[in-house]
Amino acid sequence: MRCPFCGHEDTQVKDSRPHEDGAAIRRRRICASCGQRFTTIERIQLRDLIVVKADGRRVPFERDKLARSVRIALRKRPVDEERIERIVNGLVRHLEAAGEPDILSVDIGRRVMETLREVDSVAYIRFASVHWDFRETKDFAAILETISTSVAADTAPREGDEPPIGDK
């Protein structure tokens, strides 16, 4: 492992511990050259996933991008960092277990929204507004109406439901 401070390639592991409920390993390292200490986290990766974008582009799946999107949706909400990590780990495990190396970006978005809907309705609306590309306040009003109707009827929209707005 290369030292992030001096770039030296000889670092030693001083301590290893399970991390994220055993889904990763946290390692404390020290650089043999400059003596700086740093931490790395190793995760299990079942397969290399490819995200197929709406325009047909194919890009490698980035766990950090997914985690960043979930964190943005949950910003300033009463959800602690540990739970966010569990959410992201669950999403990644679900995608890897799907069996297909190519995953449509819209399917990833649907899965994230399904998860966020169970966790926090405000985060769900935030994420949906980006995923469905809300352009007007009526788009927000439509999804709020759907949520309040679902709560009143005690039923949530099912996976694959279309946005409750315009012609999207």
Phi, psi and omega in degrees: 000131181281138179290128180287348182268312184243351178084358180297142185268357182257100176236153181243144175276123180261333183203138176231136179218149173297150183219151177053055178057036177084001180279351181210167177237130177262124181240130171268130183235159175225139180277132179289338182271304186259349177080002179289147178255146176207167183243140173237156176233126179252132179242153174285135176235113183288320180201162175278123181258146177241131178264127177261112183285166181300329181272005177095349178298149178241123181229152178296143177292136179239111179302320182296325178292318177298314180298319179297318179296318179294318179297320179297316179296326183265006181302132179062025175253159184281057179233121184281164185300324180297318179292322177300317178298319178296321178299310181297315179300319179296318178297315181295316178301319179298315180295318180292325183282348182298338176092345180255133179285336179260127182233131178289138180299326179295326178291322176297313179301317179298318181294318178297315180297320178301317180291313181295327179299323179285332185271310187200120184294328178293317178297322177301313181294319178301311182294317181299324181296330177276313183300317181266002175057057178301137181243337184224164180296332179296333176295318178293318181300320181295317181288325176296320178296319178297317180295314182293325176294319180296319180294317180296320180272355182059035175226139180255152174303146182273161179304135179093354177300143178280158178297146182276040184225153171025222182254026184281000000 
